[in-house]
Amino acid sequence: MTFTASAEVIRYVGADPVFLDVEEGSCLVTPSGIDEALNRMPGIKAVVVVHFGGQAADMPGIMKICRARGVSVIEDAAHAFPTRCAGRMIGEWGDVTCFSFDANKTITTGEGGMLVTNDERIAKRARTMRLHGIDRDIWNRFTSASASWEYDVVAPGFKYNLPDLAAAVGLAQLKRAHEYRECRQKIAEKYLDGFRSLPDVSLPLVHGRGEDHAWHLFWLVLGPGARLNRAAFIEALSRHEIGYSVHYKPLHRMTYYKETYSLSPELFPNAERHWKGCVSLPLFPTMSAEENGFVVDTVRSLLS
Ligand SMILES: Cc1ncc(COP(=O)(O)O)c(C=O)c1O
């Protein structure tokens, strides 16, 4: 099932969202940030936690706070497959967890994703809503003894079903998910070692063990005292034919969210600092040790 944590979902839920700043270094929401928001606005019904870059947010802390208040927890695990937190997989913590299998994610079906839940009521609703609000899923229609043509539409659903061909690609990728993750961890560790002492360059803050991390992204944050500013660094990477990206321009700077919810940069100082200096470096399982070393050496020569 495809799931997009976007304006479409917010509109569907029908209530105005509250946006939180993230922790500096990890870009994760924290239990204390959530606690403070729930105290300020006791009407909040659900919290959406993004496991940014492939690292888990503090799920034991977040679940404790939310369970005590009867607040549901939805995890955006688009970056976090496979990721662990306190010995449990991401997907085993919240009420609902959404994974993405988009083309640039840790496993892919081209487009698509997966929603997991332990709640049978939510599962039933999701199964109905993913295919036009139909009360029988397509598998049931063609495998049960009752007539395949007969179905009812019981809700105003979406067209979010994962096509069979995409699912077949996903099943093949799934078998290799841990192997891919280990490759990414090795690359990330080489980056962490190589860039530790660069002046005014911040590295991702890793809370747990490296092996709990999906390592979907590896970024540097260039501060005002870095050897190059971001534009010059990006230009130099391009000159050396090193791919890069910027993850991300934050929601408070996106026109729709900024205007609809009156968001401004002063409300999100940590996200703002990250965004002003962040550059993501290449990180993919088939990256060779030579390519990894070339990026380390080039970045060091540019920023030392
Ligand atoms: C954090 C995060 N959440 C959700 C999504 C959306 O995933 P999808 O395009 O599979 O709906 C993305 C996609 O890049 C993402 O990075």
The ligand as an SDF file (V2000), in Angstrom:
LIG
                    3D

 16 16  0  0  0  0  0  0  0  0999 V2000
   10.3460   10.7460    5.5910 C   0  0  0  0  0  0  0  0  0  0  0  0
    9.4720   10.3900    4.4110 C   0  0  0  0  0  0  0  0  0  0  0  0
    8.1880   10.0740    4.6280 N   0  0  0  0  0  0  0  0  0  0  0  0
    7.3560    9.7150    3.6210 C   0  0  0  0  0  0  0  0  0  0  0  0
    7.8150    9.6650    2.3310 C   0  0  0  0  0  0  0  0  0  0  0  0
    6.8380    9.3070    1.2440 C   0  0  0  0  0  0  0  0  0  0  0  0
    7.0460    8.0280    0.7780 O   0  0  0  0  0  0  0  0  0  0  0  0
    6.1930    7.5330   -0.4910 P   0  0  0  0  0  0  0  0  0  0  0  0
    6.6560    8.3760   -1.6390 O   0  0  0  0  0  0  0  0  0  0  0  0
    6.5380    6.0870   -0.6710 O   0  0  0  0  0  0  0  0  0  0  0  0
    4.7520    7.7680   -0.1480 O   0  0  0  0  0  0  0  0  0  0  0  0
    9.1360    9.9940    2.0400 C   0  0  0  0  0  0  0  0  0  0  0  0
    9.6190    9.9280    0.6450 C   0  0  0  0  0  0  0  0  0  0  0  0
   10.6680   10.3150    0.2770 O   0  0  0  0  0  0  0  0  0  0  0  0
   10.0000   10.3600    3.1110 C   0  0  0  0  0  0  0  0  0  0  0  0
   11.2770   10.6750    2.8900 O   0  0  0  0  0  0  0  0  0  0  0  0
  1  2  1  0
  2  3  1  0
  2 15  2  0
  3  4  2  0
  4  5  1  0
  5  6  1  0
  5 12  2  0
  6  7  1  0
  7  8  1  0
  8  9  2  0
  8 10  1  0
  8 11  1  0
 12 13  1  0
 12 15  1  0
 13 14  2  0
 15 16  1  0
M  END
$$$$
